[in-house]
């Protein structure tokens, strides 16, 4: 079976590297992007199975990136992260197809379980 691909999109370097390492150790082929353009290039070229996407990214925000990801491939699973409790943005993200969301600081074990359960489907 092919290795599942996970893309981490966050403008915070520390969070990106942490998640990149955690999911790499979990056995996923892992990619990282600091902004919307990088993220969409990776979606086009690598077809990730799941994207962990920060809501607040300078330039193109998480909702815009989510919309573009879903235009490219409706099947890509997306988990949103936010440091803020913007309920309206979370609601919109869910309507656009995000599966769930985590508020920063998040529990890494809960995030690992969410990713594992989504990719097992």
C-alpha positions as CSV (number, residue, x, y, z in Angstrom):
1,X,0.0,0.0,0.0
2,X,1.2,3.5,-0.8
3,X,2.4,5.7,2.1
4,X,-0.2,8.3,3.1
5,X,0.9,11.9,2.4
6,X,0.4,14.6,5.0
7,X,0.9,18.4,4.2
8,X,1.4,20.8,7.1
9,X,0.6,24.4,6.4
10,X,1.5,26.9,9.1
11,X,3.4,30.2,9.0
12,X,4.9,29.4,12.4
13,X,8.2,27.6,11.8
14,X,8.3,25.7,15.1
15,X,4.8,24.2,14.7
16,X,5.6,23.2,11.1
17,X,8.8,21.5,12.0
18,X,7.2,19.8,15.1
19,X,4.3,18.4,13.1
20,X,6.6,17.5,10.2
21,X,8.8,15.4,12.5
22,X,5.9,13.8,14.4
23,X,4.0,12.7,11.3
24,X,7.2,11.6,9.6
25,X,7.9,9.3,12.6
26,X,4.4,8.1,12.3
27,X,5.3,6.7,8.9
28,X,3.6,9.3,6.7
29,X,5.3,11.0,3.7
30,X,5.2,14.6,5.1
31,X,5.4,17.9,3.4
32,X,5.4,21.4,4.8
33,X,4.4,24.9,3.6
34,X,4.7,28.3,5.2
35,X,2.1,30.0,3.0
36,X,-0.8,29.5,0.6
37,X,1.3,29.5,-2.6
38,X,3.6,26.8,-1.3
39,X,0.7,24.8,0.0
40,X,-1.2,24.9,-3.3
41,X,2.0,24.0,-5.3
42,X,2.4,20.9,-3.1
43,X,-1.3,20.0,-3.4
44,X,-0.9,20.2,-7.2
45,X,2.4,18.3,-7.4
46,X,2.2,15.8,-4.5
47,X,-1.6,15.1,-4.1
48,X,-1.5,14.8,-0.3
49,X,-4.2,12.7,1.4
50,X,-4.6,15.0,4.3
51,X,-3.7,18.7,5.0
52,X,-3.3,20.2,8.5
53,X,-4.0,23.8,7.8
54,X,-3.6,26.8,10.0
55,X,-6.5,29.3,9.9
56,X,-4.4,32.4,10.2
57,X,-1.7,32.7,7.6
58,X,-0.4,36.0,6.2
59,X,-1.5,36.7,2.6
60,X,-3.9,33.9,1.7
61,X,-5.8,32.8,4.9
62,X,-6.7,29.3,5.8
63,X,-10.3,29.6,4.4
64,X,-9.0,30.8,1.0
65,X,-6.4,28.0,0.9
66,X,-9.1,25.4,1.9
67,X,-11.4,26.7,-1.0
68,X,-8.5,26.3,-3.5
69,X,-7.5,22.8,-2.1
70,X,-11.1,21.6,-2.6
71,X,-11.2,23.0,-6.2
72,X,-8.1,21.0,-7.0
73,X,-9.3,17.8,-5.3
74,X,-12.5,17.4,-3.3
75,X,-11.2,14.2,-1.8
76,X,-8.3,15.7,0.1
77,X,-9.0,15.6,3.9
78,X,-8.4,18.9,5.8
79,X,-8.0,19.5,9.5
80,X,-7.9,23.1,10.5
81,X,-5.9,24.7,13.3
82,X,-6.4,28.0,14.9
83,X,-4.9,30.0,17.8
84,X,-8.1,31.9,18.0
85,X,-11.7,30.9,18.7
86,X,-13.3,32.4,15.6
87,X,-16.5,30.3,15.6
88,X,-17.7,31.9,12.3
89,X,-14.5,31.0,10.5
90,X,-14.6,27.5,12.0
91,X,-18.2,27.1,10.9
92,X,-17.3,28.3,7.4
93,X,-14.3,25.9,7.2
94,X,-16.6,23.0,8.1
95,X,-19.1,24.1,5.4
96,X,-16.2,24.1,2.9
97,X,-15.3,20.6,3.8
98,X,-12.9,20.7,6.8
99,X,-13.3,17.6,8.9
100,X,-12.4,19.0,12.3
101,X,-10.4,21.7,14.0
102,X,-7.9,22.1,16.8
103,X,-7.2,25.2,18.8
104,X,-3.6,26.0,19.6
105,X,-2.0,25.0,21.8
106,X,-3.3,21.6,20.8
107,X,-2.7,18.2,22.3
108,X,-0.3,16.4,19.9
109,X,-1.7,13.0,20.8
110,X,-5.2,14.1,20.0
111,X,-4.0,15.5,16.6
112,X,-2.1,12.3,15.9
113,X,-5.3,10.3,16.6
114,X,-7.4,12.5,14.4
115,X,-5.0,12.2,11.5
116,X,-4.7,8.4,12.0
117,X,-8.5,8.0,12.1
118,X,-9.1,10.1,9.0
119,X,-6.5,8.3,7.0
120,X,-7.8,4.9,8.0
121,X,-11.2,5.7,6.4
